[in-house]
């Protein structure tokens, strides 16, 4: 039981790394340092399209990763 979960953990880890690196970057410019980031607060829009899908996939993979980590820790302790 430990070996298949460990392989699943490795696969989820690689996929999670790929999905995180595919997400668009949110750069901080010098103006946001001077204005205190107010334009980010008021200019924030909901993610749409591909970015929204990446956020959902990242969340689901993160939950699966956490669950697998707990299962592997439990199996290795017993």
PyMOL Python script that loads the backbone (N, CA, C, O; Angstrom):
from pymol import cmd

cmd.read_pdbstr("""\
ATOM      1  N   UNK A   1       0.816  -1.198   0.000  1.00  0.00           N
ATOM      2  CA  UNK A   1       0.000   0.000   0.000  1.00  0.00           C
ATOM      3  C   UNK A   1       0.861   1.265   0.000  1.00  0.00           C
ATOM      4  O   UNK A   1       0.472   2.297  -0.547  1.00  0.00           O
ATOM      5  N   UNK A   2       2.022   1.166   0.615  1.00  0.00           N
ATOM      6  CA  UNK A   2       2.899   2.334   0.709  1.00  0.00           C
ATOM      7  C   UNK A   2       3.479   2.717  -0.646  1.00  0.00           C
ATOM      8  O   UNK A   2       3.548   3.897  -0.988  1.00  0.00           O
ATOM      9  N   UNK A   3       3.896   1.715  -1.414  1.00  0.00           N
ATOM     10  CA  UNK A   3       4.570   1.977  -2.688  1.00  0.00           C
ATOM     11  C   UNK A   3       3.665   2.686  -3.707  1.00  0.00           C
ATOM     12  O   UNK A   3       4.117   3.651  -4.324  1.00  0.00           O
ATOM     13  N   UNK A   4       2.408   2.256  -3.914  1.00  0.00           N
ATOM     14  CA  UNK A   4       1.550   2.983  -4.865  1.00  0.00           C
ATOM     15  C   UNK A   4       1.255   4.417  -4.423  1.00  0.00           C
ATOM     16  O   UNK A   4       1.181   5.325  -5.251  1.00  0.00           O
ATOM     17  N   UNK A   5       1.088   4.611  -3.118  1.00  0.00           N
ATOM     18  CA  UNK A   5       0.855   5.974  -2.624  1.00  0.00           C
ATOM     19  C   UNK A   5       2.087   6.851  -2.823  1.00  0.00           C
ATOM     20  O   UNK A   5       1.974   8.037  -3.133  1.00  0.00           O
ATOM     21  N   UNK A   6       3.258   6.256  -2.643  1.00  0.00           N
ATOM     22  CA  UNK A   6       4.493   7.010  -2.841  1.00  0.00           C
ATOM     23  C   UNK A   6       4.666   7.404  -4.306  1.00  0.00           C
ATOM     24  O   UNK A   6       5.080   8.524  -4.606  1.00  0.00           O
ATOM     25  N   UNK A   7       4.351   6.488  -5.212  1.00  0.00           N
ATOM     26  CA  UNK A   7       4.432   6.793  -6.647  1.00  0.00           C
ATOM     27  C   UNK A   7       3.419   7.876  -7.015  1.00  0.00           C
ATOM     28  O   UNK A   7       3.730   8.779  -7.792  1.00  0.00           O
ATOM     29  N   UNK A   8       2.201   7.788  -6.454  1.00  0.00           N
ATOM     30  CA  UNK A   8       1.188   8.817  -6.700  1.00  0.00           C
ATOM     31  C   UNK A   8       1.661  10.169  -6.171  1.00  0.00           C
ATOM     32  O   UNK A   8       1.418  11.203  -6.792  1.00  0.00           O
ATOM     33  N   UNK A   9       2.331  10.155  -5.030  1.00  0.00           N
ATOM     34  CA  UNK A   9       2.860  11.398  -4.450  1.00  0.00           C
ATOM     35  C   UNK A   9       3.908  12.018  -5.376  1.00  0.00           C
ATOM     36  O   UNK A   9       3.921  13.234  -5.566  1.00  0.00           O
ATOM     37  N   UNK A  10       4.774  11.201  -5.946  1.00  0.00           N
ATOM     38  CA  UNK A  10       5.784  11.716  -6.868  1.00  0.00           C
ATOM     39  C   UNK A  10       5.149  12.309  -8.125  1.00  0.00           C
ATOM     40  O   UNK A  10       5.561  13.370  -8.594  1.00  0.00           O
ATOM     41  N   UNK A  11       4.147  11.620  -8.664  1.00  0.00           N
ATOM     42  CA  UNK A  11       3.475  12.099  -9.871  1.00  0.00           C
ATOM     43  C   UNK A  11       2.744  13.414  -9.586  1.00  0.00           C
ATOM     44  O   UNK A  11       2.840  14.361 -10.368  1.00  0.00           O
ATOM     45  N   UNK A  12       2.014  13.473  -8.472  1.00  0.00           N
ATOM     46  CA  UNK A  12       1.301  14.702  -8.098  1.00  0.00           C
ATOM     47  C   UNK A  12       2.293  15.838  -7.871  1.00  0.00           C
ATOM     48  O   UNK A  12       2.014  16.980  -8.238  1.00  0.00           O
ATOM     49  N   UNK A  13       3.432  15.546  -7.279  1.00  0.00           N
ATOM     50  CA  UNK A  13       4.448  16.579  -7.037  1.00  0.00           C
ATOM     51  C   UNK A  13       4.943  17.191  -8.341  1.00  0.00           C
ATOM     52  O   UNK A  13       5.046  18.411  -8.461  1.00  0.00           O
ATOM     53  N   UNK A  14       5.248  16.342  -9.315  1.00  0.00           N
ATOM     54  CA  UNK A  14       5.744  16.835 -10.602  1.00  0.00           C
ATOM     55  C   UNK A  14       4.664  17.649 -11.318  1.00  0.00           C
ATOM     56  O   UNK A  14       4.948  18.714 -11.867  1.00  0.00           O
ATOM     57  N   UNK A  15       3.429  17.148 -11.312  1.00  0.00           N
ATOM     58  CA  UNK A  15       2.338  17.873 -11.964  1.00  0.00           C
ATOM     59  C   UNK A  15       2.093  19.206 -11.266  1.00  0.00           C
ATOM     60  O   UNK A  15       1.836  20.212 -11.927  1.00  0.00           O
ATOM     61  N   UNK A  16       2.170  19.223  -9.940  1.00  0.00           N
ATOM     62  CA  UNK A  16       1.976  20.459  -9.185  1.00  0.00           C
ATOM     63  C   UNK A  16       3.057  21.486  -9.510  1.00  0.00           C
ATOM     64  O   UNK A  16       2.765  22.675  -9.639  1.00  0.00           O
ATOM     65  N   UNK A  17       4.278  21.041  -9.640  1.00  0.00           N
ATOM     66  CA  UNK A  17       5.371  21.946 -10.017  1.00  0.00           C
ATOM     67  C   UNK A  17       5.127  22.533 -11.405  1.00  0.00           C
ATOM     68  O   UNK A  17       5.335  23.728 -11.617  1.00  0.00           O
ATOM     69  N   UNK A  18       4.694  21.712 -12.338  1.00  0.00           N
ATOM     70  CA  UNK A  18       4.434  22.178 -13.699  1.00  0.00           C
ATOM     71  C   UNK A  18       3.299  23.193 -13.721  1.00  0.00           C
ATOM     72  O   UNK A  18       3.400  24.228 -14.381  1.00  0.00           O
ATOM     73  N   UNK A  19       2.218  22.898 -13.000  1.00  0.00           N
ATOM     74  CA  UNK A  19       1.062  23.804 -12.987  1.00  0.00           C
ATOM     75  C   UNK A  19       1.418  25.136 -12.339  1.00  0.00           C
ATOM     76  O   UNK A  19       0.988  26.188 -12.813  1.00  0.00           O
ATOM     77  N   UNK A  20       2.189  25.104 -11.272  1.00  0.00           N
ATOM     78  CA  UNK A  20       2.576  26.348 -10.602  1.00  0.00           C
ATOM     79  C   UNK A  20       3.467  27.195 -11.501  1.00  0.00           C
ATOM     80  O   UNK A  20       3.320  28.416 -11.540  1.00  0.00           O
ATOM     81  N   UNK A  21       4.381  26.569 -12.218  1.00  0.00           N
ATOM     82  CA  UNK A  21       5.249  27.357 -13.094  1.00  0.00           C
ATOM     83  C   UNK A  21       4.522  27.890 -14.325  1.00  0.00           C
ATOM     84  O   UNK A  21       4.991  28.841 -14.951  1.00  0.00           O
ATOM     85  N   UNK A  22       3.380  27.293 -14.684  1.00  0.00           N
ATOM     86  CA  UNK A  22       2.611  27.784 -15.826  1.00  0.00           C
ATOM     87  C   UNK A  22       1.779  29.026 -15.489  1.00  0.00           C
ATOM     88  O   UNK A  22       1.321  29.726 -16.392  1.00  0.00           O
ATOM     89  N   UNK A  23       1.586  29.300 -14.209  1.00  0.00           N
ATOM     90  CA  UNK A  23       0.752  30.433 -13.827  1.00  0.00           C
ATOM     91  C   UNK A  23       1.450  31.744 -14.165  1.00  0.00           C
ATOM     92  O   UNK A  23       2.672  31.850 -14.059  1.00  0.00           O
ATOM     93  N   UNK A  24       0.665  32.745 -14.575  1.00  0.00           N
ATOM     94  CA  UNK A  24       1.265  34.037 -14.912  1.00  0.00           C
ATOM     95  C   UNK A  24       1.809  34.732 -13.665  1.00  0.00           C
ATOM     96  O   UNK A  24       1.267  34.599 -12.568  1.00  0.00           O
ATOM     97  N   UNK A  25       2.889  35.472 -13.863  1.00  0.00           N
ATOM     98  CA  UNK A  25       3.491  36.171 -12.731  1.00  0.00           C
ATOM     99  C   UNK A  25       2.777  37.489 -12.485  1.00  0.00           C
ATOM    100  O   UNK A  25       2.228  38.105 -13.399  1.00  0.00           O
ATOM    101  N   UNK A  26       2.799  37.897 -11.249  1.00  0.00           N
ATOM    102  CA  UNK A  26       2.238  39.194 -10.870  1.00  0.00           C
ATOM    103  C   UNK A  26       3.413  40.051 -10.403  1.00  0.00           C
ATOM    104  O   UNK A  26       3.843  39.966  -9.253  1.00  0.00           O
ATOM    105  N   UNK A  27       3.914  40.862 -11.301  1.00  0.00           N
ATOM    106  CA  UNK A  27       5.107  41.634 -11.009  1.00  0.00           C
ATOM    107  C   UNK A  27       4.771  42.860 -10.174  1.00  0.00           C
ATOM    108  O   UNK A  27       3.706  43.460 -10.323  1.00  0.00           O
ATOM    109  N   UNK A  28       5.688  43.216  -9.302  1.00  0.00           N
ATOM    110  CA  UNK A  28       5.560  44.432  -8.507  1.00  0.00           C
ATOM    111  C   UNK A  28       6.484  45.483  -9.098  1.00  0.00           C
ATOM    112  O   UNK A  28       7.692  45.273  -9.207  1.00  0.00           O
ATOM    113  N   UNK A  29       5.914  46.600  -9.474  1.00  0.00           N
ATOM    114  CA  UNK A  29       6.739  47.657 -10.042  1.00  0.00           C
ATOM    115  C   UNK A  29       7.071  48.684  -8.960  1.00  0.00           C
ATOM    116  O   UNK A  29       6.603  48.587  -7.826  1.00  0.00           O
ATOM    117  N   UNK A  30       7.875  49.653  -9.331  1.00  0.00           N
ATOM    118  CA  UNK A  30       8.267  50.689  -8.381  1.00  0.00           C
ATOM    119  C   UNK A  30       7.072  51.540  -7.978  1.00  0.00           C
ATOM    120  O   UNK A  30       7.039  52.051  -6.859  1.00  0.00           O
ATOM    121  N   UNK A  31       6.097  51.706  -8.851  1.00  0.00           N
ATOM    122  CA  UNK A  31       4.932  52.524  -8.497  1.00  0.00           C
ATOM    123  C   UNK A  31       4.090  51.860  -7.419  1.00  0.00           C
ATOM    124  O   UNK A  31       3.498  52.553  -6.590  1.00  0.00           O
ATOM    125  N   UNK A  32       4.024  50.539  -7.411  1.00  0.00           N
ATOM    126  CA  UNK A  32       3.252  49.882  -6.360  1.00  0.00           C
ATOM    127  C   UNK A  32       3.940  50.014  -5.008  1.00  0.00           C
ATOM    128  O   UNK A  32       3.274  49.997  -3.973  1.00  0.00           O
ATOM    129  N   UNK A  33       5.255  50.145  -5.002  1.00  0.00           N
ATOM    130  CA  UNK A  33       5.960  50.370  -3.740  1.00  0.00           C
ATOM    131  C   UNK A  33       5.672  51.764  -3.202  1.00  0.00           C
ATOM    132  O   UNK A  33       5.583  51.962  -1.991  1.00  0.00           O
ATOM    133  N   UNK A  34       5.524  52.737  -4.114  1.00  0.00           N
ATOM    134  CA  UNK A  34       5.253  54.103  -3.679  1.00  0.00           C
ATOM    135  C   UNK A  34       3.795  54.324  -3.295  1.00  0.00           C
ATOM    136  O   UNK A  34       3.511  55.076  -2.363  1.00  0.00           O
ATOM    137  N   UNK A  35       2.881  53.690  -3.987  1.00  0.00           N
ATOM    138  CA  UNK A  35       1.463  53.888  -3.697  1.00  0.00           C
ATOM    139  C   UNK A  35       0.958  52.940  -2.626  1.00  0.00           C
ATOM    140  O   UNK A  35      -0.195  53.047  -2.207  1.00  0.00           O
ATOM    141  N   UNK A  36       1.781  52.028  -2.178  1.00  0.00           N
ATOM    142  CA  UNK A  36       1.362  51.101  -1.138  1.00  0.00           C
ATOM    143  C   UNK A  36       0.514  49.968  -1.653  1.00  0.00           C
ATOM    144  O   UNK A  36      -0.129  49.276  -0.863  1.00  0.00           O
ATOM    145  N   UNK A  37       0.493  49.758  -2.940  1.00  0.00           N
ATOM    146  CA  UNK A  37      -0.263  48.657  -3.511  1.00  0.00           C
ATOM    147  C   UNK A  37      -1.749  48.940  -3.628  1.00  0.00           C
ATOM    148  O   UNK A  37      -2.536  48.007  -3.787  1.00  0.00           O
ATOM    149  N   UNK A  38      -2.165  50.222  -3.553  1.00  0.00           N
ATOM    150  CA  UNK A  38      -3.585  50.562  -3.615  1.00  0.00           C
ATOM    151  C   UNK A  38      -4.179  50.206  -4.972  1.00  0.00           C
ATOM    152  O   UNK A  38      -5.342  49.812  -5.056  1.00  0.00           O
ATOM    153  N   UNK A  39      -3.388  50.341  -6.032  1.00  0.00           N
ATOM    154  CA  UNK A  39      -3.919  50.013  -7.352  1.00  0.00           C
ATOM    155  C   UNK A  39      -4.165  48.519  -7.495  1.00  0.00           C
ATOM    156  O   UNK A  39      -5.032  48.113  -8.269  1.00  0.00           O
ATOM    157  N   UNK A  40      -3.422  47.693  -6.765  1.00  0.00           N
ATOM    158  CA  UNK A  40      -3.694  46.263  -6.795  1.00  0.00           C
ATOM    159  C   UNK A  40      -4.977  45.941  -6.045  1.00  0.00           C
ATOM    160  O   UNK A  40      -5.712  45.032  -6.430  1.00  0.00           O
ATOM    161  N   UNK A  41      -5.250  46.682  -4.975  1.00  0.00           N
ATOM    162  CA  UNK A  41      -6.444  46.438  -4.184  1.00  0.00           C
ATOM    163  C   UNK A  41      -7.700  46.789  -4.967  1.00  0.00           C
ATOM    164  O   UNK A  41      -8.658  46.017  -4.992  1.00  0.00           O
ATOM    165  N   UNK A  42      -7.696  47.954  -5.604  1.00  0.00           N
ATOM    166  CA  UNK A  42      -8.887  48.412  -6.310  1.00  0.00           C
ATOM    167  C   UNK A  42      -8.952  47.890  -7.741  1.00  0.00           C
ATOM    168  O   UNK A  42     -10.031  47.849  -8.331  1.00  0.00           O
ATOM    169  N   UNK A  43      -7.841  47.499  -8.293  1.00  0.00           N
ATOM    170  CA  UNK A  43      -7.819  47.019  -9.663  1.00  0.00           C
ATOM    171  C   UNK A  43      -7.905  45.513  -9.779  1.00  0.00           C
ATOM    172  O   UNK A  43      -7.748  44.952 -10.863  1.00  0.00           O
ATOM    173  N   UNK A  44      -8.157  44.859  -8.649  1.00  0.00           N
ATOM    174  CA  UNK A  44      -8.180  43.391  -8.676  1.00  0.00           C
ATOM    175  C   UNK A  44      -9.441  42.893  -9.367  1.00  0.00           C
ATOM    176  O   UNK A  44     -10.552  43.320  -9.053  1.00  0.00           O
ATOM    177  N   UNK A  45      -9.250  41.989 -10.307  1.00  0.00           N
ATOM    178  CA  UNK A  45     -10.365  41.386 -11.005  1.00  0.00           C
ATOM    179  C   UNK A  45     -10.316  39.890 -10.802  1.00  0.00           C
ATOM    180  O   UNK A  45      -9.266  39.321 -10.501  1.00  0.00           O
ATOM    181  N   UNK A  46     -11.444  39.271 -10.969  1.00  0.00           N
ATOM    182  CA  UNK A  46     -11.522  37.833 -10.842  1.00  0.00           C
ATOM    183  C   UNK A  46     -10.777  37.170 -11.996  1.00  0.00           C
ATOM    184  O   UNK A  46     -10.817  37.632 -13.136  1.00  0.00           O
ATOM    185  N   UNK A  47     -10.100  36.080 -11.668  1.00  0.00           N
ATOM    186  CA  UNK A  47      -9.381  35.342 -12.709  1.00  0.00           C
ATOM    187  C   UNK A  47     -10.380  34.685 -13.652  1.00  0.00           C
ATOM    188  O   UNK A  47     -11.389  34.130 -13.217  1.00  0.00           O
ATOM    189  N   UNK A  48     -10.089  34.754 -14.940  1.00  0.00           N
ATOM    190  CA  UNK A  48     -10.972  34.175 -15.947  1.00  0.00           C
ATOM    191  C   UNK A  48     -10.173  33.298 -16.890  1.00  0.00           C
ATOM    192  O   UNK A  48      -8.968  33.471 -17.066  1.00  0.00           O
ATOM    193  N   UNK A  49     -10.869  32.364 -17.482  1.00  0.00           N
ATOM    194  CA  UNK A  49     -10.275  31.538 -18.520  1.00  0.00           C
ATOM    195  C   UNK A  49      -9.195  30.620 -18.007  1.00  0.00           C
ATOM    196  O   UNK A  49      -9.374  29.907 -17.019  1.00  0.00           O
ATOM    197  N   UNK A  50      -8.080  30.649 -18.690  1.00  0.00           N
ATOM    198  CA  UNK A  50      -6.976  29.736 -18.420  1.00  0.00           C
ATOM    199  C   UNK A  50      -6.405  29.935 -17.021  1.00  0.00           C
ATOM    200  O   UNK A  50      -6.041  28.971 -16.348  1.00  0.00           O
ATOM    201  N   UNK A  51      -6.329  31.193 -16.586  1.00  0.00           N
ATOM    202  CA  UNK A  51      -5.793  31.477 -15.260  1.00  0.00           C
ATOM    203  C   UNK A  51      -6.687  30.899 -14.166  1.00  0.00           C
ATOM    204  O   UNK A  51      -6.188  30.388 -13.163  1.00  0.00           O
ATOM    205  N   UNK A  52      -7.992  30.976 -14.350  1.00  0.00           N
ATOM    206  CA  UNK A  52      -8.922  30.411 -13.368  1.00  0.00           C
ATOM    207  C   UNK A  52      -8.793  28.893 -13.298  1.00  0.00           C
ATOM    208  O   UNK A  52      -8.851  28.306 -12.217  1.00  0.00           O
ATOM    209  N   UNK A  53      -8.620  28.271 -14.442  1.00  0.00           N
ATOM    210  CA  UNK A  53      -8.443  26.815 -14.477  1.00  0.00           C
ATOM    211  C   UNK A  53      -7.162  26.422 -13.752  1.00  0.00           C
ATOM    212  O   UNK A  53      -7.149  25.453 -12.993  1.00  0.00           O
ATOM    213  N   UNK A  54      -6.090  27.166 -13.980  1.00  0.00           N
ATOM    214  CA  UNK A  54      -4.828  26.870 -13.310  1.00  0.00           C
ATOM    215  C   UNK A  54      -4.938  27.023 -11.800  1.00  0.00           C
ATOM    216  O   UNK A  54      -4.356  26.236 -11.053  1.00  0.00           O
ATOM    217  N   UNK A  55      -5.678  28.026 -11.347  1.00  0.00           N
ATOM    218  CA  UNK A  55      -5.865  28.227  -9.909  1.00  0.00           C
ATOM    219  C   UNK A  55      -6.640  27.065  -9.306  1.00  0.00           C
ATOM    220  O   UNK A  55      -6.289  26.574  -8.233  1.00  0.00           O
ATOM    221  N   UNK A  56      -7.683  26.626  -9.985  1.00  0.00           N
ATOM    222  CA  UNK A  56      -8.475  25.492  -9.476  1.00  0.00           C
ATOM    223  C   UNK A  56      -7.659  24.200  -9.471  1.00  0.00           C
ATOM    224  O   UNK A  56      -7.712  23.431  -8.511  1.00  0.00           O
ATOM    225  N   UNK A  57      -6.912  23.967 -10.536  1.00  0.00           N
ATOM    226  CA  UNK A  57      -6.091  22.759 -10.614  1.00  0.00           C
ATOM    227  C   UNK A  57      -5.028  22.774  -9.525  1.00  0.00           C
ATOM    228  O   UNK A  57      -4.760  21.741  -8.911  1.00  0.00           O
ATOM    229  N   UNK A  58      -4.423  23.920  -9.279  1.00  0.00           N
ATOM    230  CA  UNK A  58      -3.418  24.042  -8.232  1.00  0.00           C
ATOM    231  C   UNK A  58      -4.021  23.744  -6.863  1.00  0.00           C
ATOM    232  O   UNK A  58      -3.404  23.062  -6.044  1.00  0.00           O
ATOM    233  N   UNK A  59      -5.223  24.254  -6.615  1.00  0.00           N
ATOM    234  CA  UNK A  59      -5.885  24.010  -5.338  1.00  0.00           C
ATOM    235  C   UNK A  59      -6.192  22.530  -5.149  1.00  0.00           C
ATOM    236  O   UNK A  59      -5.929  21.970  -4.085  1.00  0.00           O
ATOM    237  N   UNK A  60      -6.744  21.904  -6.170  1.00  0.00           N
ATOM    238  CA  UNK A  60      -7.090  20.484  -6.066  1.00  0.00           C
ATOM    239  C   UNK A  60      -5.840  19.632  -5.889  1.00  0.00           C
ATOM    240  O   UNK A  60      -5.817  18.731  -5.051  1.00  0.00           O
ATOM    241  N   UNK A  61      -4.804  19.911  -6.669  1.00  0.00           N
ATOM    242  CA  UNK A  61      -3.566  19.144  -6.541  1.00  0.00           C
ATOM    243  C   UNK A  61      -2.907  19.359  -5.187  1.00  0.00           C
ATOM    244  O   UNK A  61      -2.319  18.432  -4.631  1.00  0.00           O
ATOM    245  N   UNK A  62      -2.999  20.566  -4.653  1.00  0.00           N
ATOM    246  CA  UNK A  62      -2.449  20.837  -3.322  1.00  0.00           C
ATOM    247  C   UNK A  62      -3.169  20.050  -2.241  1.00  0.00           C
ATOM    248  O   UNK A  62      -2.533  19.537  -1.320  1.00  0.00           O
ATOM    249  N   UNK A  63      -4.491  19.950  -2.343  1.00  0.00           N
ATOM    250  CA  UNK A  63      -5.267  19.175  -1.375  1.00  0.00           C
ATOM    251  C   UNK A  63      -4.921  17.684  -1.479  1.00  0.00           C
ATOM    252  O   UNK A  63      -4.755  17.004  -0.466  1.00  0.00           O
ATOM    253  N   UNK A  64      -4.817  17.192  -2.710  1.00  0.00           N
ATOM    254  CA  UNK A  64      -4.445  15.787  -2.911  1.00  0.00           C
ATOM    255  C   UNK A  64      -3.039  15.525  -2.373  1.00  0.00           C
ATOM    256  O   UNK A  64      -2.795  14.498  -1.739  1.00  0.00           O
ATOM    257  N   UNK A  65      -2.119  16.451  -2.626  1.00  0.00           N
ATOM    258  CA  UNK A  65      -0.743  16.322  -2.131  1.00  0.00           C
ATOM    259  C   UNK A  65      -0.725  16.247  -0.609  1.00  0.00           C
ATOM    260  O   UNK A  65      -0.031  15.411  -0.030  1.00  0.00           O
ATOM    261  N   UNK A  66      -1.482  17.114   0.029  1.00  0.00           N
ATOM    262  CA  UNK A  66      -1.532  17.143   1.491  1.00  0.00           C
ATOM    263  C   UNK A  66      -2.127  15.845   2.032  1.00  0.00           C
ATOM    264  O   UNK A  66      -1.626  15.296   3.014  1.00  0.00           O
ATOM    265  N   UNK A  67      -3.194  15.351   1.397  1.00  0.00           N
ATOM    266  CA  UNK A  67      -3.807  14.101   1.823  1.00  0.00           C
ATOM    267  C   UNK A  67      -2.865  12.909   1.667  1.00  0.00           C
ATOM    268  O   UNK A  67      -2.785  12.044   2.539  1.00  0.00           O
ATOM    269  N   UNK A  68      -2.160  12.881   0.550  1.00  0.00           N
ATOM    270  CA  UNK A  68      -1.190  11.802   0.342  1.00  0.00           C
ATOM    271  C   UNK A  68      -0.044  11.873   1.344  1.00  0.00           C
ATOM    272  O   UNK A  68       0.441  10.841   1.808  1.00  0.00           O
ATOM    273  N   UNK A  69       0.388  13.078   1.677  1.00  0.00           N
ATOM    274  CA  UNK A  69       1.461  13.236   2.661  1.00  0.00           C
ATOM    275  C   UNK A  69       1.020  12.716   4.027  1.00  0.00           C
ATOM    276  O   UNK A  69       1.786  12.055   4.727  1.00  0.00           O
ATOM    277  N   UNK A  70      -0.222  13.022   4.397  1.00  0.00           N
ATOM    278  CA  UNK A  70      -0.738  12.513   5.679  1.00  0.00           C
ATOM    279  C   UNK A  70      -0.860  10.990   5.657  1.00  0.00           C
ATOM    280  O   UNK A  70      -0.522  10.324   6.635  1.00  0.00           O
ATOM    281  N   UNK A  71      -1.343  10.442   4.539  1.00  0.00           N
ATOM    282  CA  UNK A  71      -1.484   8.987   4.434  1.00  0.00           C
ATOM    283  C   UNK A  71      -0.122   8.295   4.490  1.00  0.00           C
ATOM    284  O   UNK A  71       0.028   7.268   5.151  1.00  0.00           O
ATOM    285  N   UNK A  72       0.854   8.851   3.805  1.00  0.00           N
ATOM    286  CA  UNK A  72       2.191   8.258   3.817  1.00  0.00           C
ATOM    287  C   UNK A  72       2.826   8.363   5.204  1.00  0.00           C
ATOM    288  O   UNK A  72       3.522   7.442   5.631  1.00  0.00           O
ATOM    289  N   UNK A  73       2.602   9.452   5.901  1.00  0.00           N
ATOM    290  CA  UNK A  73       3.137   9.601   7.258  1.00  0.00           C
ATOM    291  C   UNK A  73       2.476   8.595   8.186  1.00  0.00           C
ATOM    292  O   UNK A  73       3.144   8.006   9.036  1.00  0.00           O
ATOM    293  N   UNK A  74       1.180   8.391   8.034  1.00  0.00           N
ATOM    294  CA  UNK A  74       0.478   7.413   8.869  1.00  0.00           C
ATOM    295  C   UNK A  74       0.965   5.997   8.587  1.00  0.00           C
ATOM    296  O   UNK A  74       1.192   5.222   9.517  1.00  0.00           O
ATOM    297  N   UNK A  75       1.128   5.653   7.305  1.00  0.00           N
ATOM    298  CA  UNK A  75       1.582   4.314   6.956  1.00  0.00           C
ATOM    299  C   UNK A  75       3.027   4.048   7.380  1.00  0.00           C
ATOM    300  O   UNK A  75       3.373   2.926   7.751  1.00  0.00           O
ATOM    301  N   UNK A  76       3.852   5.063   7.324  1.00  0.00           N
ATOM    302  CA  UNK A  76       5.244   4.854   7.725  1.00  0.00           C
ATOM    303  C   UNK A  76       5.391   4.758   9.238  1.00  0.00           C
ATOM    304  O   UNK A  76       6.347   4.163   9.736  1.00  0.00           O
ATOM    305  N   UNK A  77       4.433   5.349   9.975  1.00  0.00           N
ATOM    306  CA  UNK A  77       4.498   5.268  11.440  1.00  0.00           C
ATOM    307  C   UNK A  77       3.993   3.920  11.946  1.00  0.00           C
ATOM    308  O   UNK A  77       4.372   3.474  13.029  1.00  0.00           O
ATOM    309  N   UNK A  78       3.149   3.285  11.169  1.00  0.00           N
ATOM    310  CA  UNK A  78       2.584   1.993  11.615  1.00  0.00           C
ATOM    311  C   UNK A  78       3.193   0.830  10.895  1.00  0.00           C
ATOM    312  O   UNK A  78       2.828  -0.317  11.154  1.00  0.00           O
TER     313      UNK A  78
END
""", "prot")
cmd.dss("prot")
cmd.show_as("cartoon", "prot")
cmd.util.cbc("prot")
cmd.orient("prot")
